[in-house]
Amino acid sequence: MTRQLRTRTFVGLRLIALGVLIVGLVVGVRSTATQVDADVIEDAEKTLLVWAGDQAHQAPDFVAVVDFDAESPTYGTVLRTAPLPPSLGSGAFGNEPHHVGLSADGRTLALGGLLSILRGQDQVFFFDVSHPRRPRFIRADNPSRYASITDEFHALRDGGFLATFMGGPNGAHPGRVIEYDRHQNFVAAWPVDPPDDGFNPHGIALDERRSVMLTSDFICPLLTLHVHGGDAVQLRGSIRVWDLAHRAITRTIIVGDPSRPAGTIHVQLIPQDHGRRAFTAGMADNQLYLIDPRRGTATPVFDFSGFAIPNAPVWPQLLRTTQDGQRLFVSLNYAGMAGKIVMLDITIPEQPKVMSVVDLGAGSGPHYLRLTRDERRLVVSDYFFVEDLAPGGVVHAEGDHKIHVINVGRHHMALDTRFDLDFNRDIRTGPARPHGMVILGARD
C-alpha cells in the first residue's frame, strides 16, 4: 500500500513537472514569436531615402526621408531632409547627387557626387542610417588622386563598398573602382594597372561567393563638358570581367558594333544562373545583351526599338532583376522627354519576353530603380543628369523630378496612384533633382 502510494505520488509529480515544462515551452514560443513578429514589423520597408540636389545649386545636397508605409496616412510624404553639413562648406552644394549604396548590415548609406570634382570637392559621402528616419552624417572622402565622376556602389560582405568612378583624376579614361572598408576608409583604387582602351566604369555587379565581378564602360565624362576638345559624346561599349578576389580584370567583352559603341550604362548578373551570365543594355543601339563572362560573348537578345516614340531616343538605362532570376525591369528614359518601365520574362535568358509595361507619361524621364525586398514594389526616380554646373556640358535629361511606386505582380505591373511625390513641389528649399534611393525600416 505504501509502495503504491509512493509510486502514484512520483508519477503525479512527473506529470505536474511535465505540464509546467509544456506551459513554459508554449509561453516561450509565444514570447519568441511575438519578438520575431515585432522584429519583422520593425524591419519592414517603411522608409524611403532619396539622395537629391537642389536644382538651383543654392541649397545643400540632401537625403530626403519619405514615408514609405502604404498603411500610413502620410504615405509618400517627405518627413524631413538631412542635408550635407555646414562643416563641408561650399562642398555641401553642387555635387550632382547620383547613385547610392547600402552596406551589408543596412546601417551605412554611401552617396556619390557625380560632378563634385568640378569644384574640387569631396566626391563620396557616408551617412549612418541605423535610425532610417534620422540619417546622421558620418564623413566624406575625395579620392581625386586616383579617380573622379562617382557612379555606382556595391556593398561587400565585410561591411565595405566598391564604387565605380567613370573618370581618372582629369575626368577622362582610365577610370577606377574605389574600395572602402567597413569604417568608410579608403582602401585602394582598382585595378592597379588600369587598361587604356576606354576604361570608364559605370555599372557594377558582383558575386563574392564565386569571386566574379563585372563592370560596364559607358562614356568619357570629360569630353561631354564645354572644354577644349569637348562638347562631344564619346560612348563606350564594353564589359570588364574581373577576378574579384584579386581585384584584377581578366577579360574585356566588346558589346555591339565597336565602330558605333553601344553605351553600356549598366550591368546585372542573373541570379541563380549557373553560367554566371548577365544582362547589359546599349543606350545608343537599344539592344539588350546577354553577357557570357566565361565565353567572352555579348549576344543581342531583345530590341527596345519597338518602344520608340517620335522625336526622342529610347535610351534603355538601368536594370533590376528578381532574386529568382526570372524577371528583369528596365527603365526607358527617352532623354527626359517621356518614360516607360518594362518588365521582361527572362526565364529563358536567350529569349526575353515582354510581360508588362508602365507608361509614366510625357516629360517623366525615369532612370534609377529600386526593388523592395519582397519584390512587390518598384520605386522609380524621374531624373537622369543635367550638366549645368560650370563649365556646363552637352547632357540635358531633366525629367519631371517625381518619384513613382509601381506595384509588381507575378505577371503585371500597375502604378500606385496613392503615392504622389514631386520634388519640384514637396521640397522646402525649392525644386530638387532626385536620383539614388534605398528602402529601409521605420526606426526613428
CORDA-V294652 format. One line per field, one symbol per residue. ss: DSSP state (H for helix, E for strand, - for the rest). psi: psi as a letter, one per 40 degrees, with the letter a starting at -180 (. if undefined). A space follows every 50 residues. Layout:
ss->???
psi->???
This chain:
ss->-HHHHHHHHHHHHHHHHHHHHHHHHHHHHHHHHHHHHHHHHHH---EEEE EEEE-------EEEEEE----------EEEEEE--HHHHHHH----EEEE EE-----EEEEEE--HHHH----EEEEE-------EEEEEE------EEE EEEEE-----EEEEEEE--------EEEEE-----EEEEE---------- EEEEEEE----EEEEEEEE--HHHE---------EEEEEEEEEHHH-EEE EEEE---------EEEEEE--------EEEEE----EEEEEE----EEEE EEEHHHH-E--E---EEEEEE-----EEEEEE-HHH---EEEEEE---HH H-EEEEEEE--------EEEE-----EEEEE---EE------E--EE--- -EEEEEEE----EEE-----EE---------EEEEEEEEE----
psi->ddddddddddddddddddddddddddddddddddddddddddeigehhhh hiihdefeiiiihhhhheheeiefheihdiigiiiddebeeeifeghbii ihideeehhhiihdfdddefiiehhhihfdgdegihhciiigfeddiigh biihiideeaihhhhdiadeeaiiaihhhiaeefihdihiidgiifffgg hcihiihddefhiiihhdihddeeigiheafihgiigihhhihddefhhe ihhhhahdegidggdiihihiehdefiiiiihddeeihhhhgddefihhh eihedeeiihfiidghciihiieefeihhhhhdffeeahihhhihfdgde gihhdihhheihedficiihhidefehhhhhghchhgeiheiaehggdae fihihhhhadeiihhgedhghheddehdeihihiciiihaaeh.
